[in-house]
Amino acid sequence: MTVNADSIFPLELTDLRYEAGDKRLINDLSFTLKAGPRTIILGPNGAGKSLLLRLCHGLINPSGGAIRWHGAQARNPSDFQAMVFQRPIMLRRSAQANVDYALALRGVSRAERKHLTQEVLEKTGLTEFAKRPARVMSFGEQQKLALARAWVLKPQVLFLDEPTASLDPGATYAFEEIIAEIHAAGTKIIMTTHNMGQARRLADEVLFIHQGKLLEHSPAADFFTAPKNPLAEAFIRGDLLWGPNQEMQS
Amino acid sequence: MTDFSDALLTSVGLIVNLNQDLTEIVLLSLRVSFSALFIATLIAMPVGAAVALYRFPGRTAIVVFMNALMGLPPVVVGLIVYLLLSRTGPFGVFGLLFTPTAMIIAQVLLIMPIIGALTRQVIEDLWAEYEEQLRSLGAGPGRAITALIWDGRYSLLTALLAGFGRASAEVGAVMIVGGNIDHVTRVMTTSIALEVSKGDLVLALALGCVLMAISLGANGGAYGMKALAERSEK
């Protein structure tokens, strides 16, 4: 496989495990993700989707196995990543100061920060909110600002942990439009959701996880038309994944 | 009762007419307590924040120790500072005993645990909320401290008020290390204790009124400021 020397991809997970007490929440996950296609991690609540994102982003350490980013020996992969959480955490300062803070942490000069902040607020339609305290903005606006704050860092990979779970359809549409722009600008998108409609709209490839196990990793077209795993098929149909259905697990 | 009301009326007169002795005592008290608050904040706030954010062996013991020191008896602090600053003590050469500086040192030691422990609690609660986001943006505990102190500023104001309240109201420590010397180290609390022991309630009452007014003013002002700021900034 040829890889771009500047890229932190491919991301390679080998026998990844995560345990909390005597409970194994991530169970021997192994897969490789390349730069480019939007990866949607699908699965029911409690499948381990958010946990998997946090492990890949380095927010928590695995109990076993390995997460390898390309070229991680020579640089810190975290410097090329950003994440938007399900609930936006805004600092008690203006919208533009929230974006500015993220840039300052990455060592961007003051003059450049001002320019980049204005640019990203414009691209996300938040210019009119620039001077408004971030915490008085609506939930949807705050989530957009969280996306702007992540985008301004020009990450190679953007992790999105069910970012539209609490948004109405209009706000979800606007959010997905921005995600498309971020992806078009060259950022790899890795996103969790249990919203099938959103997964169909955004996915180029799907990782289907259930009870901490990877049951299927397929191109989106194949996954939605001819899933290989019976539980994935049941999930796509909208069946509940507990009770007798659990027996279908491969 | 008449004696009391007469004394109260006379004391109000002292305040309204800005009696020179009263003014001198009040100003010295404010200088000592605000200096102590400033120095204690500079030391205790970053220490409290660091204890909140970093995990290291013995951290729990430090947290328990800091909390326990919040109830440190002023007379014990006064005694320790007295021993340190007395002619035979390790810092005796500086000749600081019975000076306002000695009183500031004693009050700094007295209020540092209060500011440190309350700061730790505030920052620890904030860190629980912000940790993932700040770490995701690239801020480790060291770089997060300033952001957390800024974001917790309204809650931290309460820690400063608690420290100021303790400093301005205590009598034991400043009495021991200051000596209550007229025109040199006499502050409101030591003066009240002296005047009451002499049976002169007028000045004591006047000082008591000023002390109460300062306390109410500081707390009311801080509360108003916090409410206003939170309303505009949530």
Interface residues (C-beta under 8 A of the other chain):
Chain A: R54 H57 L59 S78 D79 Q81 A82 M83 F85 I89 L91 R92 R93 Y101 A102 L105 R106 P133 R135 V136 R149 L153
Chain B: E129 Y130 E132 Q133 R135 S136 L137 G138 A139 R143 A147 W150 D151 R153 S232 E233 K234
